[in-house]
Amino acid sequence: MSSARAAADVSVADETTPLLVAVENPDTPPVEGLHEERRPGLEDIEKPLPMGQILLLCYARLVDPIAFFSIFPFINKMIHEQAGVPETNVGFYAGLIKVVN
């Protein structure tokens, strides 16, 4: 009888059908919270937005491009002195760094 029931269940399966069917055993106690309707409670209360965190993120997004673009006036000298690149090739490597970043 159970195989006929399982075959009938498969034929009417949709997106709400669970992938694993729980076998009910009368010896085991039911699991709390399983198959219960969601009740309105404390988790449904609207919480205010964390404005402090949002403002910090906005500030970080504002300052990041400033810090990123402030290195470009000094990049030619850095490439020439630190990397030991000849002065004729400095422009190529500076452009390469700008494109990669």
N, C-alpha and C positions, 0 to 999 in steps of 0.2 A: 504494500500500500504506500509506503514511503517513497519508493522509486517512481510510482505513478504520480504522486504529489510533486516530486521534484521535477519530473518531466513537464507537468502542467505549469509549474512556476517558471521554467525556462522559456516556455512559449510566450509568456506575457511579460517578459523582462523588459524594463525600460531603464532610463538613466537614474531612477531612484531605487532600483533593485540592488541590495547589497551584494558585493562580490563573494563574501563568505557568509553562509547561512549559519546562524547560531543554533546548535542543537539544544533543545530544552531538556534538562535533566531535573527531575523532581527532587533529587537529593541535594543539589547545590542551591544555595540561596541566591536570589536575584541580585544583580549588580546595580547599585544605586546610580542613578543618572543615565542608565542605558535605556534608550527608547522613551525617554520622558520628553514631554513638550517643553519648549523653552518658556519659562515664566518670566514676565516682566519683573525686574528687580533692580538692584543697585547698579548692575552693569549697563542698564538701559538709560540711566540718567546721563544727560549730555554734560560732558566735561569741557571746561574752557580750554582753548588752545594754549599751549605752553609758549607764551609770547616772548619770554626771556630767551629760550632756545631758538625760536624763529628769528629774533633780532640778531643773535650771535651768528647764525648761519647767513643772514643777509649781509652782515658786516664782513664775514669771511669771503663771501662771493664778491664783495666790492673791493676788498684789499688785494685779493689774489692777482688780478690782472696788473695792478700797479706794481706789485713786487716782481711779477714775471717780466714786464716790459722795462723795468728799471735796470736790468742787467745788460741790455743791448748796447748802450753807449760804451760800455767797458769791455765788451766781448772781444773786440779786435785786439786790444792790448793783451788781454789774458791769453788768447790763442798764440800770439807772437812770442810772449815771454815764457809761458808755462809749457807749451807744447813744442817749442823749438821749430815752428813752421817758418819757412822763408817768408819774407814780407810780401812777395808776389802772390803767395797762395793763401794769405790770411783771409781775404774776401770770400774765397770759395768755402773755406771751413766755417766762417762766421755765418754765411748763408745756409750752409748745411745744418748748423745748430739751430737756426731760426726755423727751418722747415721741419726738422724732426720734432721740435718741441711744439 
